[in-house]
Amino acid sequence: MSIVLKPVALPDFGALGDQPQVPAATYAARADAAYAGGGCDWLVVYGDREHFGNIAFLSGFEPRFEEALLLLGPGGRRVLLAGNECESYAALAGLPGLEVMRAQSLSLMGQDRSAEPRLADRLREAGIGKGDSVGLVGWKYLEAEEDEDAAALFFVPDVVVALLRRVAGSLRDATPVLMHPETGLRSVVDADQIAAFEWIAARTSAMLWRVVSNVGVGDTEFEALGRLGYEGDPLNVHTMFASASPGEPVIGLRSPTARRLRKGDGVTTALGLWGALSSRAGLLDDANDAFLAVAKRYFSGLVAWYETADVGVAGGTLFEAVTQTLAEGGLRSALNPGHLGGHEEWSHSPVRPGSRERLRSGMVFQVDVIPTPLPPGQALNNEDAVVFADESLRAELALKHPAVADRIAARRAFMADTIGVPLPPGILPLSSTPLCLPPFWLRPGDLLARE
Protein backbone atom coordinates (compact mmCIF):
# COMPACT_ATOMS: atom_id res chain seq x y z
CA MET A 1 0.00 0.00 0.00
CA SER A 2 1.42 3.35 -1.07
CA ILE A 3 0.20 6.51 0.66
CA VAL A 4 0.57 9.74 -1.34
CA LEU A 5 -0.29 13.40 -0.94
CA LYS A 6 -2.27 14.56 -3.94
CA PRO A 7 -4.68 17.31 -5.04
CA VAL A 8 -8.27 16.33 -4.37
CA ALA A 9 -11.40 18.29 -5.25
CA LEU A 10 -13.98 17.67 -2.54
CA PRO A 11 -17.28 16.95 -4.30
CA ASP A 12 -20.72 18.27 -3.46
CA PHE A 13 -22.55 15.27 -2.04
CA GLY A 14 -25.98 16.89 -2.32
CA ALA A 15 -28.16 19.48 -0.61
CA LEU A 16 -29.33 18.58 2.88
CA GLY A 17 -32.78 20.14 2.95
CA ASP A 18 -34.64 19.98 6.25
CA GLN A 19 -33.42 17.70 9.02
CA PRO A 20 -35.38 14.43 9.20
CA GLN A 21 -37.32 14.01 12.45
CA VAL A 22 -37.71 11.04 14.76
CA PRO A 23 -41.40 9.99 14.84
CA ALA A 24 -43.36 10.00 18.09
CA ALA A 25 -43.99 6.27 17.71
CA THR A 26 -40.23 5.68 17.83
CA TYR A 27 -39.91 7.52 21.14
CA ALA A 28 -42.81 5.48 22.50
CA ALA A 29 -41.19 2.22 21.40
CA ARG A 30 -37.88 3.24 22.98
CA ALA A 31 -39.54 4.13 26.29
CA ASP A 32 -41.45 0.83 26.32
CA ALA A 33 -38.30 -1.15 25.53
CA ALA A 34 -36.33 0.65 28.23
CA TYR A 35 -39.01 -0.05 30.81
CA ALA A 36 -39.19 -3.71 29.84
CA GLY A 37 -35.42 -4.00 29.91
CA GLY A 38 -35.25 -2.51 33.39
CA GLY A 39 -37.28 -5.37 34.85
CA CYS A 40 -38.57 -3.26 37.73
CA ASP A 41 -41.66 -1.36 38.84
CA TRP A 42 -40.19 2.02 37.88
CA LEU A 43 -37.32 3.03 35.63
CA VAL A 44 -35.94 6.45 36.58
CA VAL A 45 -33.70 8.17 34.04
CA TYR A 46 -31.51 11.04 35.23
CA GLY A 47 -30.41 13.93 33.03
CA ASP A 48 -28.78 17.34 33.28
CA ARG A 49 -27.24 19.91 30.97
CA GLU A 50 -24.11 17.85 30.32
CA HIS A 51 -25.58 14.36 30.67
CA PHE A 52 -28.69 14.66 28.54
CA GLY A 53 -28.36 11.81 26.04
CA ASN A 54 -30.47 9.19 27.79
CA ILE A 55 -33.47 11.45 28.33
CA ALA A 56 -33.15 12.94 24.85
CA PHE A 57 -33.02 9.48 23.27
CA LEU A 58 -36.14 8.30 25.10
CA SER A 59 -38.27 11.42 24.96
CA GLY A 60 -36.90 14.10 22.62
CA PHE A 61 -36.56 16.39 25.65
CA GLU A 62 -33.24 17.46 27.17
CA PRO A 63 -32.85 19.57 30.31
CA ARG A 64 -31.48 23.09 30.09
CA PHE A 65 -29.98 24.81 33.17
CA GLU A 66 -31.48 22.17 35.49
CA GLU A 67 -31.59 18.48 36.27
CA ALA A 68 -34.56 16.37 35.21
CA LEU A 69 -35.96 12.89 35.88
CA LEU A 70 -37.92 10.76 33.43
CA LEU A 71 -40.05 8.18 35.24
CA LEU A 72 -41.31 5.16 33.32
CA GLY A 73 -43.78 3.10 35.30
CA PRO A 74 -46.48 0.45 35.26
CA GLY A 75 -49.40 0.74 32.89
CA GLY A 76 -47.39 2.82 30.44
CA ARG A 77 -46.87 5.73 32.86
CA ARG A 78 -44.47 8.36 31.50
CA VAL A 79 -43.72 11.23 33.85
CA LEU A 80 -41.16 14.00 33.47
CA LEU A 81 -40.05 15.85 36.59
CA ALA A 82 -38.65 19.25 35.62
CA GLY A 83 -37.74 22.47 37.38
CA ASN A 84 -39.12 25.97 36.95
CA GLU A 85 -37.44 26.70 33.63
CA CYS A 86 -37.70 23.30 31.97
CA GLU A 87 -41.39 22.82 32.75
CA SER A 88 -42.45 24.94 29.78
CA TYR A 89 -39.54 23.74 27.62
CA ALA A 90 -40.83 20.18 28.00
CA ALA A 91 -43.53 20.99 25.45
CA LEU A 92 -40.91 20.14 22.81
CA ALA A 93 -40.74 16.49 23.94
CA GLY A 94 -41.72 13.96 21.31
CA LEU A 95 -42.73 11.12 23.67
CA PRO A 96 -46.50 10.52 23.52
CA GLY A 97 -48.48 10.47 26.77
CA LEU A 98 -45.77 12.31 28.70
CA GLU A 99 -47.05 13.92 31.91
CA VAL A 100 -44.95 16.89 33.04
CA MET A 101 -44.73 17.61 36.75
CA ARG A 102 -42.85 20.55 38.19
CA ALA A 103 -40.35 19.66 40.91
CA GLN A 104 -38.87 22.91 42.11
CA SER A 105 -35.95 21.29 43.93
CA LEU A 106 -34.57 20.68 40.44
CA SER A 107 -34.54 24.44 39.79
CA LEU A 108 -31.50 26.66 40.21
CA MET A 109 -30.82 28.01 43.68
CA GLY A 110 -32.61 31.18 44.66
CA GLN A 111 -35.61 30.54 42.41
CA ASP A 112 -39.09 30.20 43.86
CA ARG A 113 -39.80 26.84 45.53
CA SER A 114 -43.03 27.73 47.32
CA ALA A 115 -45.37 25.55 45.22
CA GLU A 116 -43.59 22.17 44.94
CA PRO A 117 -40.52 22.42 47.16
CA ARG A 118 -40.06 18.73 48.05
CA LEU A 119 -38.72 16.34 45.42
CA ALA A 120 -39.63 13.30 47.55
CA ASP A 121 -43.28 14.38 47.52
CA ARG A 122 -43.25 14.73 43.75
CA LEU A 123 -41.81 11.23 43.37
CA ARG A 124 -44.63 9.87 45.53
CA GLU A 125 -47.27 11.88 43.67
CA ALA A 126 -45.95 10.47 40.40
CA GLY A 127 -46.74 7.01 41.74
CA ILE A 128 -43.55 5.60 43.27
CA GLY A 129 -44.31 3.97 46.62
CA LYS A 130 -42.85 1.86 49.39
CA GLY A 131 -41.94 -1.59 48.22
CA ASP A 132 -41.58 -0.60 44.58
CA SER A 133 -38.44 -1.74 42.81
CA VAL A 134 -36.63 1.08 41.00
CA GLY A 135 -33.97 0.91 38.33
CA LEU A 136 -31.95 4.13 38.13
CA VAL A 137 -30.22 5.18 34.90
CA GLY A 138 -27.25 7.51 35.28
CA TRP A 139 -24.83 8.96 32.75
CA LYS A 140 -22.42 6.02 33.01
CA TYR A 141 -21.92 2.92 35.15
CA LEU A 142 -19.22 0.96 36.92
CA GLU A 143 -18.08 -2.35 35.44
CA ALA A 144 -18.02 -5.38 37.74
CA GLU A 145 -14.23 -5.28 38.00
CA GLU A 146 -14.30 -1.68 39.24
CA ASP A 147 -16.16 -2.41 42.47
CA GLU A 148 -17.57 -5.44 44.25
CA ASP A 149 -20.94 -3.68 44.65
CA ALA A 150 -21.12 -1.99 41.25
CA ALA A 151 -24.87 -2.49 40.78
CA ALA A 152 -25.59 -0.49 43.94
CA LEU A 153 -23.49 2.54 42.97
CA PHE A 154 -24.74 5.33 40.74
CA PHE A 155 -23.35 8.13 38.58
CA VAL A 156 -26.22 10.35 39.69
CA PRO A 157 -26.34 13.12 42.34
CA ASP A 158 -26.59 11.66 45.84
CA VAL A 159 -29.80 13.56 46.57
CA VAL A 160 -31.64 11.60 43.85
CA VAL A 161 -30.30 8.27 45.12
CA ALA A 162 -31.14 9.07 48.76
CA LEU A 163 -34.67 10.24 48.01
CA LEU A 164 -35.48 7.26 45.80
CA ARG A 165 -34.28 4.90 48.53
CA ARG A 166 -36.43 6.73 51.05
CA VAL A 167 -39.52 6.77 48.84
CA ALA A 168 -39.27 3.27 47.34
CA GLY A 169 -36.65 1.23 49.15
CA SER A 170 -35.29 -1.08 46.46
CA LEU A 171 -32.86 0.61 44.10
CA ARG A 172 -30.34 -0.75 41.57
CA ASP A 173 -28.29 0.61 38.69
CA ALA A 174 -30.08 0.10 35.36
CA THR A 175 -27.77 2.24 33.23
CA PRO A 176 -26.55 -0.71 31.10
CA VAL A 177 -30.10 -1.09 29.77
CA LEU A 178 -29.45 2.01 27.71
CA MET A 179 -25.66 2.29 27.57
CA HIS A 180 -24.13 -1.18 27.28
CA PRO A 181 -21.77 -1.01 24.26
CA GLU A 182 -23.44 -3.88 22.40
CA THR A 183 -26.90 -4.52 23.86
CA GLY A 184 -27.80 -1.07 25.21
CA LEU A 185 -30.83 0.53 23.59
CA ARG A 186 -28.86 3.65 22.69
CA SER A 187 -26.16 1.60 20.98
CA VAL A 188 -28.42 0.71 18.05
CA VAL A 189 -30.69 3.19 16.28
CA ASP A 190 -33.24 3.02 13.48
CA ALA A 191 -33.34 4.48 9.97
CA ASP A 192 -35.06 7.71 11.04
CA GLN A 193 -32.44 8.44 13.70
CA ILE A 194 -29.66 7.62 11.25
CA ALA A 195 -31.14 10.11 8.80
CA ALA A 196 -31.32 12.79 11.49
CA PHE A 197 -27.72 12.15 12.53
CA GLU A 198 -26.50 12.09 8.90
CA TRP A 199 -27.92 15.59 8.47
CA ILE A 200 -25.99 16.70 11.55
CA ALA A 201 -22.77 14.93 10.52
CA ALA A 202 -22.81 16.50 7.08
CA ARG A 203 -23.48 19.92 8.56
CA THR A 204 -20.81 19.53 11.24
CA SER A 205 -18.12 18.38 8.82
CA ALA A 206 -18.91 21.15 6.33
CA MET A 207 -18.59 23.79 9.02
CA LEU A 208 -15.30 22.41 10.29
CA TRP A 209 -13.92 22.18 6.75
CA ARG A 210 -14.49 25.91 6.31
CA VAL A 211 -12.09 26.45 9.20
CA VAL A 212 -9.42 24.02 8.00
CA SER A 213 -9.50 25.15 4.38
CA ASN A 214 -9.42 28.89 5.07
CA VAL A 215 -7.14 29.34 8.06
CA GLY A 216 -4.17 31.63 7.49
CA VAL A 217 -0.94 32.75 9.09
CA GLY A 218 -1.63 35.77 11.30
CA ASP A 219 -5.19 34.74 12.17
CA THR A 220 -6.08 34.61 15.82
CA GLU A 221 -7.55 31.32 16.95
CA PHE A 222 -10.84 33.19 17.44
CA GLU A 223 -10.76 34.40 13.83
CA ALA A 224 -9.92 30.94 12.55
CA LEU A 225 -12.81 29.28 14.37
CA GLY A 226 -15.12 32.13 13.43
CA ARG A 227 -15.20 30.68 9.92
CA LEU A 228 -17.39 27.82 11.13
CA GLY A 229 -20.47 29.78 10.15
CA TYR A 230 -22.08 28.37 13.28
CA GLU A 231 -25.84 28.97 13.24
CA GLY A 232 -26.93 27.81 16.67
CA ASP A 233 -27.20 24.01 16.39
CA PRO A 234 -27.12 22.39 19.85
CA LEU A 235 -23.58 21.39 20.82
CA ASN A 236 -22.52 18.14 22.46
CA VAL A 237 -19.05 19.45 23.35
CA HIS A 238 -17.48 22.88 23.61
CA THR A 239 -15.92 24.12 20.39
CA MET A 240 -12.17 23.58 20.16
CA PHE A 241 -9.25 25.24 18.45
CA ALA A 242 -5.67 25.06 19.69
CA SER A 243 -2.29 25.92 18.24
CA ALA A 244 1.31 25.82 19.42
CA SER A 245 4.77 26.57 18.10
CA PRO A 246 7.35 23.80 17.63
CA GLY A 247 8.48 22.50 21.00
CA GLU A 248 5.29 23.57 22.80
CA PRO A 249 2.40 21.18 23.59
CA VAL A 250 -0.75 21.34 21.49
CA ILE A 251 -3.57 21.17 24.07
CA GLY A 252 -6.27 19.68 21.90
CA LEU A 253 -9.24 20.09 24.23
CA ARG A 254 -8.92 23.81 24.81
CA SER A 255 -11.11 26.54 23.38
CA PRO A 256 -9.71 29.26 21.09
CA THR A 257 -7.76 32.26 22.33
CA ALA A 258 -6.39 35.46 20.83
CA ARG A 259 -3.09 33.73 20.05
CA ARG A 260 -1.96 34.53 16.50
CA LEU A 261 -1.09 31.63 14.24
CA ARG A 262 2.44 31.27 12.90
CA LYS A 263 3.71 29.22 10.01
CA GLY A 264 4.85 25.83 11.29
CA ASP A 265 2.40 25.73 14.20
CA GLY A 266 0.65 22.56 15.18
CA VAL A 267 -3.10 23.15 14.86
CA THR A 268 -6.19 21.22 15.89
CA THR A 269 -9.92 21.95 15.87
CA ALA A 270 -13.18 20.14 16.56
CA LEU A 271 -16.92 20.76 16.42
CA GLY A 272 -19.53 18.47 17.94
CA LEU A 273 -23.29 18.79 17.47
CA TRP A 274 -26.07 16.45 18.61
CA GLY A 275 -25.31 13.35 16.55
CA ALA A 276 -21.76 13.82 15.30
CA LEU A 277 -18.34 15.31 15.86
CA SER A 278 -15.76 16.29 13.28
CA SER A 279 -12.11 16.99 14.09
CA ARG A 280 -8.93 17.69 12.15
CA ALA A 281 -5.36 18.36 13.22
CA GLY A 282 -2.16 19.00 11.30
CA LEU A 283 0.53 21.60 10.65
CA LEU A 284 -0.07 25.19 9.59
CA ASP A 285 2.55 24.77 6.89
CA ASP A 286 2.94 23.90 3.23
CA ALA A 287 5.68 21.27 3.56
CA ASN A 288 7.56 19.23 6.16
CA ASP A 289 8.97 15.91 5.01
CA ALA A 290 9.39 14.40 8.49
CA PHE A 291 5.83 15.30 9.49
CA LEU A 292 4.45 14.00 6.19
CA ALA A 293 6.10 10.62 6.83
CA VAL A 294 4.36 10.40 10.23
CA ALA A 295 1.04 11.51 8.71
CA LYS A 296 1.27 8.72 6.14
CA ARG A 297 1.83 6.15 8.89
CA TYR A 298 -1.17 7.53 10.76
CA PHE A 299 -3.27 7.39 7.60
CA SER A 300 -2.38 3.71 7.28
CA GLY A 301 -3.97 3.17 10.69
CA LEU A 302 -7.14 4.88 9.50
CA VAL A 303 -7.20 2.68 6.40
CA ALA A 304 -6.89 -0.38 8.66
CA TRP A 305 -9.92 0.85 10.61
CA TYR A 306 -12.09 1.12 7.52
CA GLU A 307 -10.89 -2.17 6.08
CA THR A 308 -11.53 -4.11 9.30
CA ALA A 309 -14.70 -2.62 10.75
CA ASP A 310 -18.04 -4.08 9.63
CA VAL A 311 -21.27 -5.47 11.04
CA GLY A 312 -20.49 -8.49 13.18
CA VAL A 313 -16.80 -7.73 13.78
CA ALA A 314 -15.70 -8.01 17.40
CA GLY A 315 -14.52 -4.79 19.01
CA GLY A 316 -11.30 -6.49 20.08
CA THR A 317 -10.56 -7.48 16.49
CA LEU A 318 -10.88 -3.87 15.34
CA PHE A 319 -8.75 -2.67 18.25
CA GLU A 320 -6.00 -5.12 17.38
CA ALA A 321 -5.99 -4.32 13.66
CA VAL A 322 -5.65 -0.58 14.20
CA THR A 323 -3.21 -0.93 17.08
CA GLN A 324 -0.93 -3.25 15.11
CA THR A 325 -0.90 -1.02 12.03
CA LEU A 326 -0.14 2.10 14.06
CA ALA A 327 2.61 0.26 15.93
CA GLU A 328 4.33 -0.55 12.66
CA GLY A 329 4.68 3.20 12.21
CA GLY A 330 5.79 3.83 15.80
CA LEU A 331 2.39 5.16 16.87
CA ARG A 332 -0.51 4.17 19.08
CA SER A 333 -4.04 5.44 19.62
CA ALA A 334 -4.31 7.78 22.59
CA LEU A 335 -7.80 6.47 23.39
CA ASN A 336 -10.03 3.71 22.02
CA PRO A 337 -9.72 3.71 18.21
CA GLY A 338 -13.43 4.29 17.70
CA HIS A 339 -16.45 4.65 19.96
CA LEU A 340 -20.23 4.92 19.97
CA GLY A 341 -21.64 8.37 19.31
CA GLY A 342 -25.07 9.95 19.17
CA HIS A 343 -26.62 12.81 21.08
CA GLU A 344 -23.53 12.86 23.26
CA GLU A 345 -20.05 12.78 21.77
CA TRP A 346 -19.06 9.52 23.50
CA SER A 347 -21.38 7.09 25.25
CA HIS A 348 -19.36 3.83 25.30
CA SER A 349 -17.09 1.73 23.11
CA PRO A 350 -16.86 -1.96 22.26
CA VAL A 351 -13.44 -1.26 20.70
CA ARG A 352 -11.23 -2.36 23.57
CA PRO A 353 -8.43 -4.90 24.02
CA GLY A 354 -9.88 -8.42 23.86
CA SER A 355 -13.48 -7.20 23.56
CA ARG A 356 -15.93 -9.78 22.23
CA GLU A 357 -18.69 -7.18 21.92
CA ARG A 358 -19.61 -6.96 18.27
CA LEU A 359 -20.33 -4.07 15.95
CA ARG A 360 -24.03 -4.22 15.25
CA SER A 361 -26.26 -2.90 12.52
CA GLY A 362 -27.58 0.50 13.60
CA MET A 363 -24.52 1.56 15.60
CA VAL A 364 -23.48 5.18 15.10
CA PHE A 365 -19.71 5.36 15.45
CA GLN A 366 -16.97 7.97 15.67
CA VAL A 367 -13.83 6.98 13.76
CA ASP A 368 -11.69 8.48 16.50
CA VAL A 369 -8.05 7.45 16.16
CA ILE A 370 -5.81 10.01 17.88
CA PRO A 371 -2.15 9.23 17.17
CA THR A 372 0.56 9.46 19.80
CA PRO A 373 3.41 10.10 20.45
CA LEU A 374 4.02 13.20 18.35
CA PRO A 375 6.73 15.80 18.94
CA PRO A 376 5.63 18.88 20.92
CA GLY A 377 4.19 21.42 18.54
CA GLN A 378 2.71 18.84 16.16
CA ALA A 379 -0.81 17.38 15.93
CA LEU A 380 -2.68 14.89 13.74
CA ASN A 381 -6.31 13.86 13.77
CA ASN A 382 -9.04 12.86 11.34
CA GLU A 383 -12.32 12.14 13.12
CA ASP A 384 -15.76 11.74 11.58
CA ALA A 385 -18.98 9.77 12.05
CA VAL A 386 -20.11 6.57 10.33
CA VAL A 387 -22.96 4.15 10.90
CA PHE A 388 -22.98 0.37 10.57
CA ALA A 389 -25.93 -1.03 8.62
CA ASP A 390 -26.78 -4.48 7.35
CA GLU A 391 -28.59 -5.09 4.07
CA SER A 392 -32.04 -4.79 5.66
CA LEU A 393 -31.30 -1.47 7.37
CA ARG A 394 -29.68 -0.09 4.23
CA ALA A 395 -32.81 -0.96 2.26
CA GLU A 396 -35.05 0.69 4.87
CA LEU A 397 -32.91 3.82 4.86
CA ALA A 398 -33.07 4.02 1.07
CA LEU A 399 -36.85 3.58 1.12
CA LYS A 400 -37.58 6.12 3.87
CA HIS A 401 -34.80 8.62 3.17
CA PRO A 402 -33.60 8.23 -0.44
CA ALA A 403 -31.67 11.53 -0.46
CA VAL A 404 -29.71 10.41 2.61
CA ALA A 405 -28.94 7.07 0.99
CA ASP A 406 -27.80 8.83 -2.20
CA ARG A 407 -25.41 11.11 -0.27
CA ILE A 408 -23.97 8.11 1.56
CA ALA A 409 -23.50 6.21 -1.69
CA ALA A 410 -21.69 9.21 -3.18
CA ARG A 411 -19.36 9.38 -0.18
CA ARG A 412 -18.59 5.68 -0.45
CA ALA A 413 -17.77 6.11 -4.13
CA PHE A 414 -15.52 9.10 -3.36
CA MET A 415 -13.63 7.16 -0.71
CA ALA A 416 -13.12 4.23 -3.08
CA ASP A 417 -12.36 6.08 -6.30
CA THR A 418 -10.51 9.17 -5.07
CA ILE A 419 -9.13 8.37 -1.62
CA GLY A 420 -8.43 4.77 -2.64
CA VAL A 421 -10.23 3.13 0.28
CA PRO A 422 -13.23 0.99 -0.75
CA LEU A 423 -15.48 0.25 2.20
CA PRO A 424 -17.17 -2.94 3.33
CA PRO A 425 -20.88 -2.76 2.48
CA GLY A 426 -21.87 -2.29 6.13
CA ILE A 427 -20.04 1.03 6.67
CA LEU A 428 -22.02 4.16 5.77
CA PRO A 429 -19.98 7.40 6.01
CA LEU A 430 -22.06 10.27 7.42
CA SER A 431 -19.48 13.05 7.11
CA SER A 432 -19.16 15.11 3.95
CA THR A 433 -15.37 15.15 4.39
CA PRO A 434 -14.94 11.36 4.63
CA LEU A 435 -11.34 10.34 5.32
CA CYS A 436 -10.21 13.75 4.06
CA LEU A 437 -6.90 14.41 5.82
CA PRO A 438 -4.85 17.46 4.78
CA PRO A 439 -1.63 17.24 6.81
CA PHE A 440 -0.68 20.79 5.75
CA TRP A 441 -3.38 23.37 6.37
CA LEU A 442 -1.76 25.89 4.04
CA ARG A 443 -2.40 23.30 1.29
CA PRO A 444 -5.94 22.19 2.22
CA GLY A 445 -6.63 20.89 -1.28
CA ASP A 446 -3.88 18.27 -0.96
CA LEU A 447 -5.13 15.16 0.84
CA LEU A 448 -3.59 11.86 1.77
CA ALA A 449 -4.77 8.95 -0.37
CA ARG A 450 -3.86 5.37 -1.18
CA GLU A 451 -2.56 4.34 -4.56
Buried (B, 14 or more C-beta within 10 A) or exposed (E): EEBEBEEBEBEEBBEBEEBBEBEBEBBBEBBBBBBEBBEBBBBBBBBBEEBBBBBBBBBBBBBBBBBBBBBBBEEEBBBBBBBBBBBEBBEEBBBEEBEBBBBBBBBEEEEEBEEBEBBBBBBBBBBBEEEBBBBBBBBEBBEEEEEEEEBEBBBBEEEBBEBBEEBBBBBBBBBBBBBBBBEBBBBBBBBBBBBBBBBBBBBBBBBBBEBBBEBEBEBBBEBBBBBBEEEEBBBBBEBBBBBBBBEEEBEBEBEBEEBBBBEBBBBBBBBBBBBBBBBBBBBBBEEBEEBBEBBBBBBBBBBBBBBBBBBEBBBBBBBBBBBEBBEEBEBBBBEBBBBBBBBBBBBBBBBBEEBEBBBBBBBBBBBBBBBEEBEEBBBBBBBBBBBBBBEEBBEBBBEBBEBBBEBBBBBBBBBEEBBBBBBEEBBBBBBBBBBBBBBBBBBBEBBBBBE
